[in-house]
């Protein structure tokens, strides 16, 4: 089994490509694992990654074709074996790779008889054809085939309504499938018993050759991270409390001093990666902190005792409970006062 070939770490997440192959120029396959994960985390990551792989990665394709000799989509031209509709469908299948922003133009201009393939497309230098052998048309007579093309980079897909297929300038829109990922699946494998049960996430990715599965995985991960960055930098809500609200006579304990001592040790650990739900907080305290945009221990250590007391529904006993959690937190290599409050 794959699991026997992978060293499972109990401290940090590890990912690995366990299978990679190229079936042809337009079909790449990759299989990846991520472990170890706690129960339920594999599905959370797998579902999000699959949606990002299929819907959030940009690709490049031909979106419009134009020729003065084409009266309508279903017409045929003497000397061309395929109908216009078949030629447009063949253009749809061409896979492109680019760093294009927006749209650009390309063209085909071939003299028959002979076969017209993707290799005959005249492209701008920043656009590349993945498979030059893709068939476009067969010219059976000595005629010229000239087609203007519009190339676009975008994400997802765009289906054009049939009643808007042709526009006044004689160009024809082509259904655009920008997605470089053709399919993505995830599966979860559990191991261990009882409270020690953990999970391994398996991701399978098929691409059209414009990206490798590894590149697609990197791109999808970066897009997901970009989505959540605004939440990490969200400003705290200003609580407009009355002057006398939550006004309490606080006992003389050195909460702020202890937090200052903790701050001096922040270099020893990545406090911003330790979330408050990893500590044994009560549901009430956890919810109050979350509503105040306190998500990590780093966020918590930026607050003074007075700041915490301004949180709605927060009481002095709650502050004492947080202090107690910090005193026994094994992540901190410091000596805290042992006297209970």
Order of alpha helices (4+ residues) and beta strands (2+ residues): beta-beta-alpha-beta-alpha-beta-beta-beta-beta-beta-beta-beta-beta-beta-beta-beta-beta-alpha-alpha-alpha-alpha-alpha-alpha
